[in-house]
Amino acid sequence: MKKYLLIAACLYIVLPSCKKDLVSVPQGSIDSAELNTPANIDKMVIAAYSSLGNDDIVTSNSLWPEGDLRSGDSHKGGDGLGDNSGWNDYEQFVTNRNDNTYTDQMWYQLYSGIARANDALARVNGISAAAYPNKPSRQGELHFLRAWWYFKLKILYNRIPYIDETMAKSSYINISNVQYTSDQLWTKIAADFRLAANILPATQTDIGRPNKFTAMAYLAKTLLYQAYTQDGTYTVTGIDAAKLTEVNTLCDSVSASGQYSLDPDFGYNFLTEHNNSPESVFSIQYSINDGTAKGRIDMGHALGYTMNAAYGCCGFHVPSQDMVNAFKTDANGLPMFTGYNTGDPKQGTDFLNYNFDPRLEHTVGIPGNHPFKYEPNLNMDASWARDPAVYGVFASLKDLVAPDDPSFQKIPPFMSSSKNWEDMRYADVLLIKAEALIELNRETEALPLINALRTRAGNSLGMLKNMQGGYSTNYKITTYQPGVNCTWTQDYARQALRWERRLELAEEGNRFFDLVRWGIADTYINAYIAVESTKWPYLKSAHFTKGRDEYLPISLNQMNFSKGLYKQNPGY
């Protein structure tokens, strides 16, 4: 049986006994050198992993506020515009400033993880492999973790200071956030993932530790982002074919490992009992009944639960009408690239009036006779919404568990679960490979990858039955069949790929960063606002400014801490 790497505060310190001389080590402290034993170094590595589970209400590992709110896939939700107003600023864009405390908190959270990784890595580097046989693996794990945090910093802020384990803490104040170009930062992040892929074992005994193929998958994702070269206004000026070719090769290696596959039902990805399934490439490991009062639970999704008695708070992360409508399919069962946003199903039998991709009800909680989180006798009601007049009545399902799930835990007034958060699924590996192939003019090779996801979606109906044993939504989905229901050109394949990414990964925090990578964020988001604001007037003042809103500002606190060394992102 595999051991689980629990994300917990596992840095145990043995305190010295009390002595009467003045040079005794004080109770509750430890000299740094005393941590450089094999046993304590392993605990320092665990402390780095522990930082993965330190996400909180406003610092979610999934980046849903930064990735879903800003993309048009969801509304903020909660009790009106003033409830967690920093997220309203994200959604509006025009009011987002460098004094938004959420922006500063996320920066701090990510760099705290990097600090732990760097500290542990310096200690691992300093011990011999003879004394510490796990040295190569632990080095690979720490390089992976550091790159994981830097990747998120890069897509959020773009201009970031790069600090590694060789730098003295006293030098941090002299490290600029513009020391490296965007391309150079991507190269550094890729180098960490590449090193990890080279030295990590093919498999790990402890579930939760990355292996060499985990690192390959993230290296592929990093190179995909780096491949899109952009100018100062974030317009794509070219795509690096050599990098895309390596992306394709890396994804092939992940697939050839035989360790990963699509779960037979799409919904398995979002159920506790299927934690660490073959589709999970890397998951944040949470825990419950672990000897702590409330467990190590996923607080980054705590505010998404609904207002019914079984939950009670807080109604955030509300899927947009545009997001729901995007799941519509045409008479052939293919996505409606145009016209999908005409007609707005909201609840009950509305969803029998259109055709839909089945992934809709795995993703969105819908009022009426629709099973909530796969429980036929638990039907969402419109009254579960916190502020339906402002944000609508939907709920985001992937990040929630049913109230009778063994992983569910209340910590009044909030609640969450120990269900893992799948940061990367094998489905994403297939989509990354498909995107690379399409941009390499090899779209025919991408076709079976996209169709594999659509086939799986069509086979994922078993958990969607209502209490009468039927379906409350009209499901119709088919694969792309060139010459039969589509013409599979590069342009069409690109559109299909981008649509598929939206549906497959909906409400998982990816969409905004995809739009920025493709260089279409401004046109796409302003078009979304123009339509969605006619349905939800709070968005009427929203506007995305090209060359500014692709990235968050460097927070005022960080600008002040750097004593003027950091350079602000354009437009702030």
C-alpha positions, -999 to +999 in steps of 0.1 A: +000+000+000+013+034-009+020+060+018+003+094+016+024+125+018+001+145+041+003+182+039+006+191+075+027+211+098+053+184+101+084+202+112+090+186+146+117+203+167+134+186+196+139+211+223+169+210+247+163+203+284+164+233+307+198+243+320+210+270+343+239+284+323+234+316+302+245+301+269+217+275+268+196+274+236+163+291+246+132+269+248+113+269+215+142+278+192+168+257+173+200+266+156+199+264+118+228+240+117+209+215+139+184+211+110+211+197+087+207+161+098+191+136+074+159+133+096+155+171+100+163+178+063+134+154+054+112+174+077+123+207+060+112+191+027+079+183+042+076+218+054+080+230+018+052+206+008+031+219+037+031+253+020+010+238-008-018+234+017-015+269+032-039+284+006-067+303+023-100+320+014-083+346-008-053+326-019-068+296-037-044+271-053-068+269-082-065+306-089-103+308-094-106+345-086-078+353-110-085+328-136-123+324-137-136+359-126-114+377-150-121+355-179-159+357-179-164+321-168-178+332-135-192+361-114-178+369-080-209+361-061-213+366-024-235+393-008-233+421-034-204+440-049-189+451-015-185+415-002-148+407-008-147+438-029-111+431-041-125+404-063-151+428-076-122+449-087-107+419-105-140+414-124-145+451-132-108+456-142-112+494-142-112+497-104-083+472-099-054+491-083-021+482-067-035+486-032-058+456-036-049+435-006-057+402-023-031+408-049-005+413-021-017+383-002-013+360-032+022+373-039+031+366-002+016+331-003+035+321-034+069+335-023+065+319+011+064+285-007+095+294-027+113+305+005+106+271+021+117+253-011+149+273-013+158+267+024+152+230+021+171+228-012+201+245+002+202+219+031+197+190+007+225+203-015+248+205+014+246+169+026+262+139+009+242+112-009+259+086+013+244+103+044+211+110+028+202+084+001+170+103-008+191+133-019+185+131-057+148+126-054+144+153-028+164+177-049+141+170-079+110+175-057+122+208-045+131+221-079+096+210-090+079+228-061+099+260-067+090+260-104+053+253-096+052+284-074+071+305-099+048+294-128+019+308-109+037+340-101+046+345-137+011+341-151-003+364-124+023+392-123+047+387-152+074+409-137+088+390-107+120+388-088+137+355-092+154+341-060+170+307-057+188+288-029+222+302-037+213+338-028+218+352+007+187+366+023+206+399+028+207+402-010+170+400-016+165+437-012+188+442-042+170+417-065+148+436-091+116+422-106+129+433-141+163+417-138+151+391-163+130+394-194+098+375-197+115+349-219+144+346-195+120+340-166+102+312-185+136+297-192+144+296-155+111+281-146+116+255-174+151+248-161+137+238-127+111+215-142+137+201-166+161+193-138+133+177-118+124+155-148+160+144-152+166+133-116+132+123-102+123+086-101+096+073-125+074+064-096+072+075-059+063+055-029+045+085-013+014+097-030+016+134-034+053+136-044+059+144-081+077+119-103+097+125-135+066+124-156+048+150-134+078+173-141+076+165-178+040+175-179+046+208-162+077+214-184+055+210-214+030+235-200+057+260-193+072+257-228+038+261-243+034+294-226+069+304-236+064+295-272+040+324-277+062+354-281+045+387-273+054+424-276+050+451-249+012+452-252+010+414-250+001+409-287+014+376-300+042+382-325+052+347-332+050+311-320+083+291-315+079+259-334+110+243-318+094+247-283+061+233-296+079+203-309+095+197-275+060+201-259+047+174-282+076+151-273+072+156-236+035+149-237+043+117-256+067+107-228+040+113-202+015+092-221+041+064-228+048+061-191+015+041-188+008+058-155-019+082-166-053+078-184-086+095-186-110+085-158-140+066-174-164+092-160-156+129-162-171+134-127-147+111-110-122+139-111-143+159-086-152+132-061-132+124-029-134+087-034-115+091-067-086+111-052-053+103-069-069+085-098-050+077-130-061+111-144-043+130-116-009+142-128-004+164-097-029+170-069-027+191-037-032+165-009-056+176+018-065+156+049-091+151+076-092+129+108-054+134+109-051+142+146-058+179+142-090+196+152-105+203+118-081+186+094-060+201+066-088+211+043-091+230+011-098+266+024-092+280-011-127+268-021-144+275+012-165+304-001-181+285-030-206+266-009-243+276-012-267+291+013-290+261+021-291+247+056-267+218+049-240+243+040-249+279+050-223+301+034-211+318+012-223+318-024-191+329-043-177+317-076-210+318-095-208+305-131-217+332-156-246+328-181-220+330-209-203+300-194-235+280-191-245+288-226-211+277-240-221+241-232-248+243-258-244+220-288-260+221-322-281+196-340-251+175-347-239+175-311-210+199-318-202+232-300-220+263-312-191+286-320-216+313-329-251+319-317-246+300-284-254+330-263-289+335-277-315+322-252-306+319-215-316+287-197-315+294-159-332+266-140-356+237-141-370+226-175-352+254-193-324+229-200-347+207-220-351+234-246-315+232-259-289+205-265-260+204-241-226+189-235-229+166-205-200+183-188-224+211-180-239+194-150-206+181-137-195+218-136-226+239-128-252+235-100-286+243-116-318+250-096-348+227-102-350+189-106-312+187-113-290+164-090-266+185-069-232+170-067-245+137-081-271+132-054-306+127-071-325+136-039-305+167-033-319+193-057-306+228-057-332+256-052-329+292-064-330+302-027-296+287-022-280+316-041-266+344-020-276+374-042-295+360-072-306+395-084-270+405-089-251+373-098-277+347-108-286+313-093-259+289-105-232+273-083-197+260-092-196+222-085-161+209-091-147+225-060-175+213-037-185+181-020-220+169-009-229+176+027-228+138+035-193+133+020-169+119+045-144+146+035-168+175+044-158+196+073-175+226+088-154+253+105-182+278+113-192+300+096-172+284+067-167+249+055-147+229+030-134+194+024-103+173+023-110+164-013-078+168-033-074+197-057-062+183-091-038+210-102-031+192-135-052+164-150-042+141-178-069+157-198-048+189-198-018+170-210-038+159-240-050+194-246-015+208-243-003+183-269-033+190-292-026+228-290+011+223-299+002+200-329-024+225-342+000+254-341+026+232-359+001+227-387-004+191-377-040+195-368-050+160-381-029+145-353-047+167-327-081+154-338-081+121-319-069+138-287-098+163-287-122+135-297-110+114-268-123+140-244-156+144-262-161+106-262-154+105-225-179+134-219-206+115-238-200+085-216-203+105-184-241+104-179-244+078-153-242+101-123-264+128-138-298+111-134-325+129-115-347+114-088-371+100-114-342+081-130-342+103-161-323+135-171-333+171-166-311+183-194-312+174-230-277+160-237-263+157-272-226+154-279-206+139-307-170+138-319-156+159-347-158+139-380-141+157-409-161+155-441-192+145-421-200+172-396-170+196-400-141+207-421-110+202-400-087+230-412-061+246-389-083+275-382-113+253-373-091+230-352-077+259-333-113+271-325-123+236-315-092+232-292-099+265-275-135+257-270-126+222-257-102+237-232-130+260-219-155+232-214-131+205-201-114+228-176-143+251-168-142+267-133-107+252-126-089+286-128-073+282-162-093+303-187-080+338-182-044+326-186-052+308-218-067+340-232-036+360-223-013+333-238-033+334-271-031+372-272-069+376-274-078+386-238-089+422-247-112+414-276-126+383-260-133+398-226-147+431-238-171+411-261-181+390-232-188+421-210-208+438-238-233+409-238-232+397-201-237+432-188-271+433-205-281+404-183-263+415-151-260+453-150-233+454-124-208+447-153-218+478-173-188+497-159-164+469-165-137+472-193-105+454-201-076+476-212-051+460-235-015+462-224-026+466-187-051+441-175-033+410-188-015+410-155-021+421-119-002+451-106+028+447-083+012+455-050+018+487-033+032+469-003+058+451-024+067+483-042+073+500-008+093+470+006+116+472-024+123+509-017+116+518-053+136+490-069+106+471-084+091+484-116+053+486-118+035+467-145+023+489-174-009+509-168-010+508-130 
